[in-house]
């Protein structure tokens, strides 16, 4: 049975909550719609975080990001919304979300939004 997009972000208990360690996700097939033209915008979404008590479950993350496919959103807004939703779901110690959008109108846009302490090792 195929999955459907969903705004629900599932988590699971951090197996090593006593230690700071970083989890990094790269999602190279992100799409949303330009709110002005309705044309698709393509991006790689990079997520780096240091979990506290909870970690993000990958399938739910995939379905969450998929849910933006038919939504209109400016690059800045969608990157910050993803950060807000992920922080709300797992309450990490630190998190950075980077929206690296493909060239549109001759301009390459990269939006970086962070939560918590200083972000380390951003790519």
C-alpha positions in Angstrom: 0.0 0.0 0.0 1.5 3.4 -1.0 2.1 6.0 1.6 0.5 9.4 1.6 2.1 12.8 2.6 1.6 13.7 6.2 2.5 16.6 8.5 2.9 14.2 11.5 6.5 13.8 12.5 7.2 10.6 14.6 10.0 10.3 17.0 11.7 7.5 19.0 13.7 7.5 22.3 17.3 8.6 21.9 19.5 5.5 22.5 22.3 7.6 24.0 20.8 10.6 25.6 23.8 11.1 27.9 26.0 12.0 25.0 26.1 14.8 22.4 26.2 13.4 18.9 25.0 14.7 15.6 22.5 13.3 13.2 22.5 14.6 9.6 19.9 14.0 6.9 20.1 15.1 3.3 16.9 15.1 1.3 17.8 15.9 -2.3 14.3 15.5 -3.8 12.3 18.3 -1.9 9.7 20.2 -3.9 7.2 22.9 -3.1 5.4 25.5 -5.3 6.4 29.1 -5.9 3.5 31.1 -4.3 3.7 33.7 -7.1 3.9 31.5 -10.2 2.6 28.1 -9.0 5.7 26.5 -10.7 7.7 23.9 -8.8 10.7 24.8 -6.8 13.3 22.1 -6.2 15.7 21.9 -3.3 18.0 19.8 -1.2 17.0 20.0 2.4 19.9 19.4 4.9 19.0 18.8 8.5 21.7 18.5 11.3 20.8 18.1 14.9 22.0 17.0 18.3 19.1 15.0 19.9 18.0 15.3 23.5 15.5 12.7 24.6 13.9 12.0 21.2 15.2 11.3 17.6 13.3 11.8 14.3 11.9 8.7 12.6 13.0 8.7 8.9 9.8 7.5 7.2 7.7 10.1 8.9 10.3 12.8 7.9 10.1 11.6 4.3 6.3 11.9 4.4 6.4 15.2 6.1 8.8 16.7 3.5 6.6 15.2 0.8 3.6 17.1 2.2 5.1 20.3 0.8 4.9 19.1 -2.8 1.6 20.9 -3.5 2.0 23.8 -1.2 3.0 27.3 -2.1 5.9 28.6 0.0 8.7 31.1 -0.2 12.1 29.6 0.3 12.7 31.5 3.5 9.3 30.5 4.9 9.4 26.8 4.1 13.0 26.4 5.6 11.9 28.1 8.8 8.7 26.1 9.0 10.5 22.9 8.7 12.9 23.9 11.5 10.0 24.9 13.7 8.1 21.7 13.1 11.1 19.5 13.7 12.1 21.3 16.9 8.5 21.0 18.2 8.5 17.3 17.4 11.8 16.2 19.0 13.0 19.2 21.2 16.7 18.8 20.2 19.7 20.4 21.9 20.6 22.1 18.6 19.3 21.9 15.1 20.1 23.5 11.7 18.0 23.2 8.6 19.4 24.3 5.2 17.2 24.8 2.2 19.5 24.7 -0.9 17.2 25.6 -3.8 18.0 25.1 -7.4 18.7 28.1 -9.6 15.5 30.0 -10.5 15.6 33.2 -12.6 19.4 33.1 -12.5 19.6 33.2 -8.7 20.7 30.3 -6.5 19.2 30.6 -3.0 20.4 28.9 0.2 18.4 29.5 3.4 19.9 28.5 6.8 17.7 28.4 9.9 19.1 27.4 13.3 17.8 26.6 16.8 19.8 26.3 20.0 23.5 26.6 20.4 26.0 27.5 17.7 25.8 25.3 14.6 28.9 23.3 13.9 30.0 21.6 10.7 27.4 23.1 8.4 27.8 22.2 4.8 
